Amino acid sequence: MRDVLDVAPELIGKSLVLKGNNGTCSRFLFREVEAYRGHDDKACHASRGKTARTSVMFGNGGHLYVYLIYGMYWMLNIVTGTEGDPQAVLIRGIGDISGPGKLTKELGIDRSFYGEDLVTSGRIWVEETGIKPFFRTGPRIGIDYAGDYWKSVPWRYYV
């Protein structure tokens, strides 16, 4: 388990692997992610405390935090912190799919993935590819509610 500001940029160029019902694996390169860093980060759900929805973020990293927004879009996050240190990476773009709601819809990711362990799961995991693309950083998207400082930190990593 590691700090989200180390993990998030390292995901760029790795693959998210999904195993379908027919046993075939599909691989998608991470192209855009955002870091959310615990209690102090006003854009992070964990800043408002532990709830039934955020409880997986307060556990050890390597698990998925999946939640619904606007009653229609599932958001896929990878928890990175240690027990009691809630941090997660929001997956915004993989392969040729851009947009966190669009990618979960196209990949069939829903509430059933909540808490999934990326180390032991037989249906979803992350693989090293050896690809280390040049990436940029910028402010996170859609978090105006968090205030000027938190919406401006360059914790979005993208190709």
C-alpha positions, 0 to 999 in steps of 0.5 A: 500500500502506497501514497496515491501521488506515487501510484496514480502516475505509475498507472499510466501505461499499465493495463486494466485487465477484465476477464469476460464470462467466456474466459477471454481477457480484454486489456486496456491501457490506463490513459487518464487518472486522478488522485484523491488523498484522504482526510485533508483532500476536500475533493476526496469522499473520505474527507467527510468521514467513513460511511457505508459507501466509503468504508473500502477506502479506509482499508488497505490498498488494492481494492476497488471503490465503486460508487454511483453518481447522478443516479446513473454513472458508476465511478471506478477507483483503486484504493491505494492507502493503508488501513485508516489512510483513505486514498484512491485513484479515479480511473478517467480514461483507458484504451480509447474510452474517455470519461469515467462513467462511459468506461464503466458502462462500456466495460460492464463495471457496476456495484458488484465490483465494490471491494474487489481485491485486484490481487486475488480477483479472477475477473479484474486486475492490473498488469505491467506492460513495460510501457512508460509513456510521457504524461502530463499533469493538470487539475482534477475535473468536476470538483469545484465544490472542494474550493479553489486550492483543492480543485487546482492541485495538479493531481490529474495524470493523462496521456 
